Amino acid sequence: MFAAPLIDEASRLVAALRARGAKIVTAESLTGGLIAAVLTEVAGSSEVFECGFVTYSNAAKEQELGVGGELLARHGAVSAEVAQAMAVGALARIKADVAVSSTGLAGPGGGSPAKPVGLVYLGAAVRGRPAIHVECRFGDIGRVSIRQASTAAALALLWQALAGDGRAQGGGGLGLP
């Protein structure tokens, strides 16, 4: 189902979370559960994976994650602000230490000049730290490819969030196994 490099990265991330005794929660829109799926593909992930939200509609983002209607109206669901609010909202609702979120436009339609197909925002929050985000512009490379690339980018953003130093990297840079 997933390419070996993505499973390897998820395995390193699960091992790093396990070493820290940390739990993770996902809050997904664009990826529709793919981030949760790749993490739970790893044997032993039940030690670190707490919960996954798939909040595709704005109403679900509001109800399940507490994303403000005003925030959605002002910035739109596809925005850095909403990605961060989704991650923060997931942490507020679930006893976990780190959260990751995804929102964007996978196409094939629905894009605009300001927000084209392939525009993705990912958010991450570590309890006790400010939420962070990354903007990805994958282009109109196809729905499946955008969602897969977003999943890989979300794992990279998790490393950045765990490092807390603004650098996206693999486990070796964190001093973690």
C-alpha positions as CSV (number, residue, x, y, z in Angstrom):
1,M,0.0,0.0,0.0
2,F,2.8,2.5,0.9
3,A,6.3,2.8,-0.7
4,A,9.1,1.3,1.4
5,P,10.8,4.7,2.0
6,L,7.6,6.1,3.5
7,I,7.2,3.0,5.8
8,D,10.8,3.3,6.8
9,E,10.3,7.0,7.7
10,A,7.2,6.1,9.7
11,S,9.1,3.3,11.5
12,R,11.8,5.8,12.5
13,L,9.2,8.2,13.7
14,V,7.3,5.6,15.7
15,A,10.6,4.5,17.3
16,A,11.5,8.1,18.2
17,L,8.1,8.6,19.8
18,R,8.3,5.3,21.7
19,A,11.8,6.3,23.0
20,R,10.3,9.6,24.3
21,G,7.2,7.9,25.7
22,A,5.2,10.2,23.5
23,K,1.7,9.8,22.0
24,I,0.5,11.2,18.6
25,V,-2.8,12.2,17.2
26,T,-3.6,13.1,13.6
27,A,-6.2,15.6,12.3
28,E,-6.6,15.1,8.6
29,S,-8.6,16.6,5.8
30,L,-6.8,16.4,2.5
31,T,-5.0,13.1,3.3
32,G,-8.2,11.5,4.5
33,G,-6.5,9.2,7.1
34,L,-3.3,8.4,5.1
35,I,-1.0,9.8,7.8
36,A,-2.7,7.7,10.4
37,A,-2.6,4.7,8.1
38,V,1.2,4.9,7.4
39,L,1.9,5.3,11.1
40,T,-0.3,2.4,12.1
41,E,1.3,0.3,9.3
42,V,4.3,0.1,11.7
43,A,4.3,-2.9,14.1
44,G,4.1,-1.6,17.6
45,S,2.6,1.7,16.7
46,S,-0.2,1.1,19.2
47,E,2.3,2.2,21.8
48,V,2.4,5.7,20.4
49,F,-0.7,6.2,18.1
50,E,-3.6,7.5,20.2
51,C,-6.3,8.7,17.7
52,G,-6.9,10.0,14.3
53,F,-9.5,12.5,13.1
54,V,-10.7,12.8,9.5
55,T,-12.4,16.1,9.3
56,Y,-13.1,16.7,5.7
57,S,-15.9,19.3,6.0
58,N,-15.7,22.6,7.6
59,A,-18.5,21.6,10.0
60,A,-16.4,18.6,11.1
61,K,-13.3,20.8,11.6
62,E,-15.5,23.0,13.9
63,Q,-17.3,20.3,15.8
64,E,-14.5,17.7,16.2
65,L,-11.4,19.9,16.4
66,G,-12.8,23.3,17.6
67,V,-11.6,25.2,14.6
68,G,-13.4,28.5,14.7
69,G,-16.0,29.3,12.1
70,E,-14.6,32.9,11.9
71,L,-11.1,31.5,11.3
72,L,-12.5,29.3,8.5
73,A,-14.5,32.2,7.0
74,R,-11.5,34.6,7.2
75,H,-8.7,32.3,5.8
76,G,-10.6,29.4,4.2
77,A,-10.1,25.7,5.1
78,V,-7.0,25.6,2.9
79,S,-4.7,27.9,5.0
80,A,-1.8,27.8,7.4
81,E,-4.1,29.2,10.1
82,V,-6.6,26.3,9.8
83,A,-3.8,23.7,9.6
84,Q,-2.3,25.0,12.9
85,A,-5.8,25.2,14.5
86,M,-6.5,21.6,13.5
87,A,-3.3,20.4,15.2
88,V,-3.9,22.4,18.3
89,G,-7.5,21.3,18.4
90,A,-6.6,17.7,18.2
91,L,-4.1,18.1,21.1
92,A,-6.8,19.8,23.1
93,R,-9.2,16.9,22.7
94,I,-6.9,13.9,23.0
95,K,-4.4,13.0,25.6
96,A,-1.3,13.0,23.3
97,D,2.0,14.9,23.1
98,V,2.2,15.7,19.4
99,A,-0.3,16.3,16.6
100,V,-0.1,16.7,12.9
101,S,-2.7,18.0,10.5
102,S,-3.4,18.3,6.7
103,T,-5.6,20.5,4.6
104,G,-5.3,21.4,0.9
105,L,-6.6,20.9,-2.6
106,A,-6.0,17.5,-4.2
107,G,-8.1,18.2,-7.3
108,P,-8.8,17.5,-9.9
109,G,-11.0,20.6,-9.6
110,G,-11.6,23.2,-6.9
111,G,-8.5,25.2,-7.4
112,S,-8.2,28.9,-8.1
113,P,-5.4,31.3,-9.0
114,A,-4.9,32.1,-5.3
115,K,-5.3,28.5,-4.1
116,P,-4.4,26.2,-7.0
117,V,-4.7,22.4,-7.0
118,G,-1.7,21.0,-5.2
119,L,-1.6,23.7,-2.5
120,V,-1.3,21.9,0.8
121,Y,-0.9,23.2,4.4
122,L,0.4,20.9,7.1
123,G,0.3,21.8,10.8
124,A,2.1,20.3,13.8
125,A,1.8,20.9,17.5
126,V,3.9,19.6,20.4
127,R,2.3,20.1,23.8
128,G,3.8,23.1,25.4
129,R,5.2,24.6,22.2
130,P,3.7,26.9,19.6
131,A,2.1,25.2,16.6
132,I,4.0,25.3,13.3
133,H,3.0,24.8,9.7
134,V,4.5,24.3,6.3
135,E,3.1,25.2,2.9
136,C,3.6,22.8,0.0
137,R,2.9,23.5,-3.6
138,F,3.0,20.2,-5.4
139,G,1.3,21.4,-8.5
140,D,-1.5,19.6,-10.3
141,I,0.3,16.2,-10.3
142,G,-2.8,14.2,-9.7
143,R,-5.0,13.5,-6.7
144,V,-3.2,10.3,-5.6
145,S,0.2,11.9,-5.9
146,I,-0.7,15.0,-4.1
147,R,-2.1,13.0,-1.2
148,Q,0.9,10.7,-1.0
149,A,3.4,13.6,-1.2
150,S,1.4,15.4,1.5
151,T,1.7,12.3,3.7
152,A,5.5,12.2,3.3
153,A,5.7,15.9,4.0
154,A,3.7,15.5,7.1
155,L,6.2,13.0,8.5
156,A,9.0,15.4,7.7
157,L,7.1,18.2,9.5
158,L,6.7,15.9,12.6
159,W,10.5,15.6,12.8
160,Q,10.7,19.4,12.6
161,A,8.1,19.8,15.3
162,L,9.9,17.3,17.6
163,A,13.3,18.9,17.0
164,G,11.8,22.3,17.9
165,D,14.5,24.1,16.0
166,G,12.9,24.8,12.7
167,R,14.8,22.2,10.7
168,A,13.0,19.3,9.0
169,Q,15.1,16.2,9.3
170,G,15.1,12.5,10.0
171,G,15.6,10.9,13.4
172,G,19.4,11.1,13.4
173,G,19.3,14.9,13.8
174,L,17.2,14.6,16.9
175,G,19.6,12.4,18.8
176,L,16.9,9.8,18.8
177,P,17.1,6.2,17.8
